[in-house]
């Protein structure tokens, strides 16, 4: 596609067993989904999204805030407006 992929910063983790040998190695966990041009996706999901062929599953779509989460944010910001307001008795 001639496109340059810029991935968000990603975290990796390693789990070890009792003998000190690697039990599990994980890759591709985005730390800041706003960076890059892969829709905030890391690993193989970010690659496929970045080249224009995302896999047809929900996990391969960029993050989209739900209306429920937006509503909770609105409640939080509205209640901040009333903090410190004293009611007269």
Order of alpha helices (4+ residues) and beta strands (2+ residues): beta-beta-alpha-alpha
